[in-house]
Amino acid sequence: MTINVKKCTLEDLHTLQEISYETFNDTFKHQNSPENMNAYLEKAFNLKQIEKELSERSSAFYFAYLNDELAGYLKVNVDEAQTEEMGGDSLEIERIYIKQKFQRQGLGRYLINKAVEIAIEQKKKNIWLGVWEMNENAIAAYKRLGFVQTGAHSFYMGDEKQTDFILTKAIL
C-alpha cells in the first residue's frame, strides 16, 4: 500500500468539489434530512466557495492518493483562517475526508500525521479540530491519537443547529 500526498492548487478546483460532495454526503446523509444536507453541500462546496478557500494564503488542501487513486483530502488552517480564535500557535485541521472504500486503512492517521508535520514546520504548539458530537467513531479515533476535548461550538447543517466538540493535541 502506497500513500502519496499532493498539495492542491486552483487547477484542482473541480476535483476538490467532487470529492468534497461525495465524502461529506456519504458520511452524513444518513443522520441528516435531505433538505439540510443539500443546503449545506450547496453552501460549503459550491465552486466559488472552494475557489475562495483554495486562494486563502493561511489555508492549504492536500489530496491523498492510495496506490495512485484519489482517496481523500486534508484541509488545514492557520492564523486568521482558523474557524475559531485559537491563536497564532495553533493549526486547525478543518477537514479530513476519506472516500468510503478507503476508510479503515490508516489514511486518516496518515493525514493527521501530515497535519502534525505541517504544524511542526510552522512552529505551532498544538493542533485542533472540530468533530460532530454524534460522530463517535471519529471522536474515539482522535482520542486514541492523543487529542483531548477542550471545548465545543455550534455548527449549522442547513437550518439545524448541531454541536461540534473541539479536540486539541499539544505537539511542541
N, C-alpha and C positions, 0 to 999 in steps of 0.2 A: 504494500500500500504506500503510494507516494502522495504527499500533500505539498502543494505549491501555493504560494500567496502572491497576488499581484495587486499593487495599488491602482485604484480606479482613477480614470480621467473623464473629462466630458465626453470623450468618444464612447464611453461605456454607458451612457445615459439610458438608452433603451433596454439594454440587458439588465441594468440595475433595476429599472422599473419592473420588468418582467419577473425577476427573481423575488423582488420585494412583495409584489402582489401574491405570487404563488406561495411563498413561505409563510407570510402573515396569515393569509386566508386559510391555508391548510392547518395551521397551528390553532387558530382561534375561532373558526367558523362554527364549531360545534358548541361553543359556550356563549355565543352572542347571536342576537337577532340578525337576519339578513339585512334589514334596513340599517342597523348600526354598523355592521361590517362594511357595507357598500359606502356609507357616508365616510367612514374612517379611511378606507382604501383610497377613495377619490381625493380626500383632503391631504393625506400623508404621502401618497405615491403618484400624484399627477406629475407630468413631465416638468412643469415649471417649478414645482417644489423640489424635486430631485435635482434639477439643474442648479437651483439656489444652494442646496446643501453641498453638492459637489464643488461649487465655486467658493464655499466658505473656507478661508485660509486656516481657521482653527479646528477644522474637521477633516477627517480622512476616511475613505472607504477602501476596503481590501477584499477582493474576491478570493475565495478559497477553492482550489481545484483538487479533487481526489482522483488520482490516476488520469489526469488531464481532462476531467469532466467538471464543469462548474457545479459545485456542491453547496455553496453558501457564501455568506459575506459577514464582514465585521465593519462597524462604524464606530469611530472614536472621536471624542471632542475634548478640547482643552480651552482654557481661558474663557472668553465671553461666549463661546459656542456651547458650553455645558448647559444642560436643560435645568439645572438647579445651581444656585450660588454655592459652589464648593471651594472656591479659591484657586489661586494660581499653582498650588502644589498638587492639584488633583487632575486626573484624567478620567473622563467618563467613557464607559462602554455603553453607547446608546443602543446599539443593535448587534446581536449575534443571531442571524437567521440561517438555518440549515434546511435544505430540501429533505423531505421525509425519508426518501430512500437512502440518505447518507447519515441519518441520525443514529446515535448509539455506536459510532465508530471512532470516537475520540476526537472528532473535528471541533466540537465545542471547546474542549480542553485546550486543543492546539491554538484556537483563536484567542482564548483567554491568555495563554502564554504569549501570544503575539502582542496583545494589548499591554501586558506587563513589560515586554521588551521595549515597546514604543515609549511607555511611561519612564522606564529607566533611562533610555536615550535622552529624553527630555527633562531628566532630573526631577520627576514628580515623586511625591512621597506616598501617594495612595491612588488606588483606582476605585471606582464606584460604578454602580449600575442601578437601574430601577427594574423591578420584576413584578408582574401582576401577582397579587396575593393568592390567586387561585391556581397559579402555575406551580404546583407543589413539586413536580419533578425537577424543574429548573432551580427552584429555591434550594432543594436538597443538594443538587449538584454544585451550586455555588458555595454552599456552606462546606461541602467536602473539600473545596479548593481554597478554603481559608477566609471566605467572606463572612462578615457579621452584619446583622441588621442594625442600622444606625438611625433609621427614620422611615418616613412614609410620605407620599404625596398623591394628589388626585390626578387621575388620568381619565380622559373622556373618550369613550368608544361610541361615536355618534352622539346621541343625547344622554347616554348612560354614564353616570359618574362611577368610576372604579378606583380602587386603591392599588398603588404600586408600592412595594417595600423598597427602601433604599438600602442596598448592601454595599459595604465598604471593605477594602483589604489594604493594609499597610504594605508597602513594598520596599521602602528605604529606611 
